């Protein structure tokens, strides 16, 4: 139960930070947006030459051949670094998970940051509901006679007055 409370508290922290910073200048300069459950997202545009044939290699200053997908990853990280640094400065980088998705038929990526609940999940909720239901059922069966006797005695006492 404590883990669920911590999950909700951490999500509320992310929510509070997003609400406080969504209209600031750095937020707008980095073109960050959020949705109704406070997932943060932006689009990172890459150069078309980074999406050439994967068999084509680039030659760096040392004369080494570097595969195109490695160059693409390096340029993506270079473009995303200011966003990571900004979120680290807001102290929510350890609470959120980053995920990149290639936009189909384009040279851009969607970079999403979202809070991932650790314990607040459907299987955990079903398990907790079953445990509490079992405990309630056992308690009801065990204390049913005692509670019934007490209620009948109270009614008899009230009626005698």
N, C-alpha and C positions, 0 to 999 in steps of 0.2 A: 504494500500500500504506500509505503514511503517513496518507493521508486516512481509510482504514478504521480505523486504530488511533486516530486522533483522534475519529472518530465513536463508537467503543466507549468511549473514555475520557470523552467528554462525557456519554454515556448513563449510565455508571457514576457520574459526578458527580451527575446528576439523581437517580439511584437512591439514592445515599448521603444526599443532602439530604432526600429524601422519607422514608426510613427513620428518619432522626434527628429529624424534626419531626412525624411523623404522630400522635404522642400528646401534642403540646403544646397548651396552652390556646388560642392564636390559631388553630391548625389546626382545633380542634373548634368554636370560636366562628364561624368562617367556613363551617362544615359541609363541609369539604373531605374528599374520599375519594380513594382510589387503587385501581387494579386490579393484577393480577399482573405487568404489564409497566410499572408505575409511571407510568401516565397519571393525571393529577390531574383531578378533576371535581367539580362541584357543581351544584345546581339553584338558579336564580334565579327567584323568583316575582314576577310583575308584577301590577299591579292590573287588574281586569276592564275598567275604563273605558279603559285604554290600548289595548285590542283592539277598540274600536268600529269603526264604518264608516270606511274610509280617506278618504272624502270629507269627513268631519266635521273641522273645524279648531278648534284651541284659540286663545284670545286671550290673549296675554301682557300684561304690564303696560304695554308700549308701544303697545298697541292693534293689533299685527300679528297676522295669522292664520297659525298654524303648523299644517302638516299633522299628522295623527295619527301617521303612521309616524315622523316626526322626533321627536315627543314621546316615543314608545315607545323609540326609540334612545337619546335623552338619559337617560331614566329607567333604562334597562338599564345604560348606562355609569356612572351615578351609583351604582347598586347593586353593580356589579362592581368599582368603583374600589378598595375595601379589599382585595379579593382580589389585584388587580394589584399594589398597593403591598406587600402581604405577600410575594408571590413575588419582587418586586424586592428586598426586604430580605434574602431568602434567597440572592440572587445566582444565580438560575437563570432569570430572566425573559428573558435573551438566548439561552438554550439551548432554550426551549420555544415551541411555537406554540399560540396560542389559537384556539378554534373554538366558535361558538355554534350551537345547533340548537334550533329550536322544537319543543316536545313537542306532538304532534298532539292536537287537541281539548282544549287547556288554555291557560292564560295564563302558562306557565312556559317557561323556556329551560334547556337543559343547556349548561353552560360547561365545555369540556374543554381541558386543557393537555397536550400530548404532545411528546415529543422526536421530531423528524423527522430521520432519518438522511440525510445529504447524499450520501455515496458508497456506503455499505453498502446496496446494493439488488440485486435479482435480475439486472437487465441488467448491472450492473457486475461482479457475481460470475461470470456466464456469460462475459463478455468476459475477465476475469482468468483463469478456468479454461481458456479456449481458448488464450490466449497462453502460459500455463505448459505446457499440453499440447503445443503446437507446439514450444516450446523444448525440452521433455523429449524429444519425438520426434526432433527434429534432433540433439540431443545423443546420444541412444541410437543413431541410425543412424551418426553420425560416429565415436563412441567404441566402437561395438560390437566392431569388429575388434581394437582396441587392448586392450579389457578382456578379450576372449576369449583373446587371446594371453597376457596377463599371468596370467590365472587358470590356463591350461594350464601355463605355465612354473612357477607356484608349486606346482601339483599334482605336476609332474615332480620338482621340487626336494624336496618332502616325501617322495615315494616313493623317491628315491635315498638318503635318510638311513636 
